[in-house]
Amino acid sequence: MLLRVLGSGTCELRQERSAPAYLVEAGAAALMLDLGQGAWRRLLEAGRDPAGLSGVLISHPHPDHVSDLVPLLFALNYAPHMAAARLALLAHPGLARVLQGLTAAFGPWLEPPERALERRWLAPGQETSLGGVRILAAAAAHHPHSLAFRLEHEGAVLVYLGDSEASPSLARFASGAGLLICHCAGSDQRPRPGHLHPAACGRLAAAAGARALLLSHFYRDVDPEQAAASAAEHFSGAVWAASDHLELVLGPGSMDQAESCAT
C-alpha cells in the first residue's frame, strides 16, 4: 500500500502546502482521501491520471476538504479525457446536501452521468470495498457528518481520521494500524477546537497500538518538526511530519514499518 500526501495544509493559501488530500494505491485501487483545493494539481504533479482513480473518500463537508469536488464533477461531465472514468464517491449521507447545493448554483454542469460517478453513502459503522480494499467508516469528533476511514488490503492497514478530536472509540477504530494519519491543526500550547494537537496525536497513536504516525494539516503557526517531536514523547513508533508529495509505503503482512521513500 502506497500513500502519497497531496495536501498537508489547511484553509490557508500557501504555495508549499495544499489543502488536505491524499492518494492511496493498493492492489487495483487508487483512492483519494479528501479533495481540498489544489488536490488535482498535486495529483498531476505526481504523474497520476485522474481518469484512473477508483474512488474518492470525503471525511467531512468543510471547504478545505471538498473544494476540488467542483472541478471533478465538471470534468466527469465534459472533459473528453475523463469519458472512461469510473469513480465511486464515498462519504457521509450529509454530503448529498453539498452536491444538491452545487447543482442549485451551477445547474447540470456539475451533474455527471451515474456511470461516471457512483455515490456510496456510508454511515458510521458501515463498510464497503473498492478494488480489493476494505473500507470501514467511523464517526469522527469534528462535524456532524465527519467520518474517519480505515483501509485494509492484504495485511496493510491505514487509518485516516480527517479532522477530529481524540476519543476512546477512535483509538479502538485505529487499533493495530500500520499507519495512522492525524490532522494536527493546533500546537500543544494553542490547541484548536475540533482538532488534535501533537501530544494528543501521540497519545492516540499509542492507545491504538499503531505502528507509525503521520501528522498533517499544518497551519503556519504550527512547526511540523516540533509537532513530530512532541508526538514522539507519547508514542514509541515512527512519527513523520507530512509535506506535500511525501510518500510512505506500508509493508504487507505483518505491517512492521512504514518507510519514507520520497519527499
N, C-alpha and C positions, 0 to 999 in steps of 0.2 A: 504494500500500500504506500503510495507516494502522496505527500501533502505539499502543495506549493502555496505560500502566502501571497495573495494578490493584493490585499489591502490590510495594513496593520494599523491604520489610523482611525479617525473619528469623523465627526461632522466638520472639523477644521479643514480648511482648504490648504493643502500642503503638497509641494512637488514630490517630496520623498516618501510620503505615506498617503496612499489612497484610503478610502473608507473601507470598512470590513468586507472582505471577500476572500475565499479560499477555494483552491481546486484540489479535489481528492481523486486519484486514479487508482483503481483496484480491479484486477481482472478485466472484464469487459465494460466496466462502468467508469464514466468520467463525470464527476459531480461537482457542482458549485455550491459552496456554503455561503449564503448571503450574496447580495448584489449591491453593495454600496457604490457611490459614484467613483468611476474610474475602473470598475471591475473588468469591463470588456477590453479597455486599452491594455491593462496589465496582462490579461489572458493572451491577447495577440502578441504582446512583447515577449511572452513566454513561448511563442511559436505554436500555440494550440489553436485549433479550429473550433469556433463556437458551434458550427453545424454538427460537430462530432460529439457534443455533450449528450449524456444520458438524462441528466436531470438537474434541477435547481432546488435547493432546500433553503427556505426562508425562516430565520429564527424568530423574527417579530417585525411588525409593520412600522418601524421608525424610519424616517427618510434616509439616514446614513446606512441602512441595511437593505433598502429596496429601491433606491433611486435609479439603478440601472435596469429595473424591470421595464421601464418605458422603452428604451432602445431595443430590448429583447423582443417585446411584443410587436413593435413596429417592424423589426427586421424579419420576424417569423411570418408576418403578413405580406411583406412587399419585397424584401431583398432576394434576388434570384439565387444567390449563393446559399441561402437558408431554406430553399424549397424542399430539400431532402431531410431537413432536421426533424427529429422525433424526440421531443423532450417531455419529461414529467416535471410538474411544479408541485413540490411537497411543502405544505405549510399548515398552520392552524386554520380552521374554517373561518376565523375572523379576517383572514386576508382577502376573502371574497369581497368584502366591503371596499377595500382598496381598489381592486380590479373594477368594481362597479363604478367607483368614483372616477377612475381613469377613463372608462368608457363614456361616462357622462361629460367629461371635459373634452375628450378628443374624438368621440364617436367611433365608427367602425375601423378607423385607422389602427386601433390597438386591440382588435378582436381577431387574433389568428385562428385558422381552422383547427378544429379539435384534433385532427390527425397530427398536427404540428406540436400542440401543447396539451398534454393530458393533465388535468387538475386532480391531485390527490390530497384531500384534506385529512390531516392527522390530528386527533385529539390526544392529550397526554395519556400515556399508557398503551397507545396503539403502535403497530409496526407495519412495515411493508418491505419490499425488496426491489432493487434495480440492478441489473447486470450482475447478479450474483452477490451483491452487497446487501446484507440485512440492515435495515434502518429502523431504529426504535426512537420514540419520542417521549419526552417527559416535560412536565411543567417547569419553567424557569421563573425565578423570582425577580421580575422586572416590569412586565407589561401583562395585562390580562390575556393577551394572545401570544405570549412568549413560549417558545419551545427550546429545549435542549435536545441534541441528537446524538445517538450512539450508532456508530457504523462498525460493522463486523464483517470480516472477509478472511477466510482461511487462517484463522487464529489471530489476525491483526485486529486490534480494537482501538478506534479513535472516538473520543467523546468531545463534542463541541457544545459548550454551554451558552454561546452567544452572550448577550448582556444579562447578568444575573447577580444577585447576592448569593451568599453561601447558604446551604441548608442541609440537614441530615439526609433528606430524600435525594438531593443531587449527588451527595457523596456515595450513596448506595447505587444510584444510576450509573455513576462513573467507576464502579468497583472493578478493579483489575485492568483498567485501561492501559494500553501501551503508550498512548499519548493523550493528555488532557489539555484542551485549549481553553484558557481562561481569559476573559476580557478584563484587563487591569486598567480601568479608566481613571482611577484615583491613586494618590500616594497614601502611604500609611498615615502621614500627618494630616492629609486632606482627602479623606475618602469621599467618593461621590455616591449619593443615594441611588439604590438600584443597581450598583456595580460592585465589583470586587476591588480590593486593594492588594498590594503584593503579599503581605503577611497572610491575609485571608486566602489567597490563591495557594500558597504553600501549605497551609493547614488543611485546605480542602483536598489537595492532591494526596497528602499523607493519609487523611481519613479514608480516601477512596482506594488506597493501595495502588495508585497509578505508578507506572514505571518512569514516565517522563512528563514534563510540564512545559507548555508553551504559553508565554504571556504575550498578549496583543492588545490592540485597541488603545494606543497610547495618545494622550493629549500632550501638548508641548510642555506642560508643567510637570510631567512625569518622566524621570530619567530611566530609560529602559534597563541600563546596566545596574543601576542601584535597585530597581524593582526586582530584577532577577536575583541579586544578592540577598535582598530581604526575603524573598520567597524561599531561597535555599536554606535559610536559617530554620525553616519549619518543615522542610521536605528533603529527604536524602537522595532522591532520584535526580536525573539530569534536568536542568532548567535552561530554557532558551528565552531570549527576548526577541520577538518577531520583528522582521523587517520585510519590506516588500520584495518579493522574489526569493525569499528564503525557502529552501526545500528540505524536508525531513522525510526519511524513509523508515517506515515501520516494518521490522522484520517479520517473517512468517513464523507460525508455530508458537514458540514459547514467548515471543514478544519481549526478549531480554533487553532490547535497547531501541532507541530511535536515533539514527545517525544523521548529523548535519552534513549534507553533501554539496550545498551551494549557497551562496549569498549574492 
